[in-house]
Amino acid sequence: MEIKTHKLYESPQRDKNEEKYGTISGNQCICCMKPMKEGEVSMVHMTTDWVAINVETDDKGYINEEHQSQGCYPIGNSCAKKMPKEFIFK
């Protein structure tokens, strides 16, 4: 089975926002580093190769023999619009 992956969108404002807001545990967009309000958070599932993927993992965190899950990360609404919809979930 061919697994679809997609490079994670990285905002040109990411470094500036990280300097301004720092690293916040919780609702901070992985793409632009802006803090997010409740309700505006979607998630993106990343692999250890740091690409977005749109499938579930098995019980050991493996997607298949080629990809291993790094986990799910929050992504804000404006950054989520810059990614294909099939890689974003609530």
C-alpha positions as CSV (number, residue, x, y, z in Angstrom):
1,M,0.0,0.0,0.0
2,E,1.3,3.4,-1.0
3,I,1.2,5.9,1.9
4,K,0.6,9.5,1.0
5,T,2.8,12.1,2.7
6,H,3.1,15.9,2.4
7,K,5.8,18.3,3.4
8,L,4.6,20.4,6.4
9,Y,3.8,24.0,5.6
10,E,6.3,26.3,7.4
11,S,5.2,30.0,7.8
12,P,7.7,32.6,6.8
13,Q,6.8,34.2,10.2
14,R,7.7,31.1,12.2
15,D,11.1,32.3,13.5
16,K,9.8,35.8,14.3
17,N,6.8,34.3,16.2
18,E,8.9,31.8,18.1
19,E,11.1,34.7,19.2
20,K,8.0,36.7,20.2
21,Y,6.0,33.9,21.9
22,G,8.6,31.4,22.8
23,T,7.7,27.7,22.9
24,I,4.3,27.1,24.6
25,S,3.1,23.7,25.7
26,G,-0.3,23.1,24.3
27,N,-2.2,25.2,21.7
28,Q,0.7,26.6,19.6
29,C,0.7,26.1,15.8
30,I,3.5,23.9,14.7
31,C,3.8,25.8,11.4
32,C,3.9,29.4,12.6
33,M,4.4,29.1,16.4
34,K,1.5,31.5,17.2
35,P,-0.6,30.6,20.3
36,M,-4.1,29.5,19.4
37,K,-7.5,29.9,21.1
38,E,-9.6,27.0,22.1
39,G,-11.7,25.8,19.1
40,E,-9.3,26.9,16.4
41,V,-7.0,23.9,16.7
42,S,-6.8,21.1,14.2
43,M,-4.1,18.4,14.1
44,V,-1.5,17.2,11.7
45,H,0.0,13.7,12.0
46,M,3.8,13.7,11.5
47,T,6.3,10.9,10.9
48,T,9.8,10.6,12.3
49,D,11.0,11.9,8.8
50,W,9.0,15.1,9.6
51,V,6.4,14.8,6.9
52,A,2.6,14.9,7.3
53,I,0.7,11.6,6.8
54,N,-3.0,10.9,6.6
55,V,-3.2,7.4,8.0
56,E,-3.5,5.7,11.4
57,T,-0.7,3.9,13.1
58,D,-0.6,0.4,14.4
59,D,-0.4,-0.3,18.2
60,K,3.4,0.1,18.2
61,G,3.3,3.5,16.4
62,Y,4.2,2.2,13.0
63,I,2.4,3.3,9.9
64,N,4.1,0.7,7.8
65,E,7.7,-0.5,7.5
66,E,8.8,2.7,5.9
67,H,7.2,5.3,8.2
68,Q,7.0,5.6,12.0
69,S,4.7,8.1,13.8
70,Q,6.2,11.1,15.5
71,G,2.7,12.0,16.8
72,C,0.1,14.6,16.2
73,Y,0.7,18.3,16.4
74,P,-1.6,21.3,16.6
75,I,-2.0,23.5,13.5
76,G,-4.0,26.8,13.4
77,N,-6.8,27.5,11.0
78,S,-4.8,29.8,8.7
79,C,-1.9,27.4,8.4
80,A,-4.2,24.4,7.9
81,K,-5.6,26.1,4.8
82,K,-2.1,25.9,3.3
83,M,-2.0,22.1,3.6
84,P,-4.1,19.6,1.6
85,K,-7.3,18.9,3.6
86,E,-6.6,15.1,3.7
87,F,-3.7,15.7,6.1
88,I,-5.6,17.8,8.6
89,F,-8.0,16.5,11.2
90,K,-9.9,17.7,14.3
